[in-house]
Amino acid sequence: MTGNESVPCMQTVKLLQEFLDRELTMTEVSTVQGHLDRCPPCLKLFRFEEGVRRLVRIHCGGDCAPSSLRDEILARLKRTRA
């Protein structure tokens, strides 16, 4: 972080997950984006986190459990509750 930045890196890093999830207010988005525009180390971390999420989405998002497994889990839950 350079000395003239108004938002510390630690604060930006704490907000990265919410930033990626689009859970920040417009003011917070503007603050984080402004910091990322001026801070190469934080931008590098953001791009890494974004890349990890993309890989997880690509490689882990398409498989569904077989319906037989779903049925078995539901049956066990019903037996546990009874």
Secondary structure, DSSP 8 states (H G I E B T S, - for coil): --TT-SS-HHHHHHHHHHHHTT-S-HHHHHHHHHHHHH-HHHHHHHHHHHHHHHHHHHHHSS----HHHHHHHHHHHHHHH-
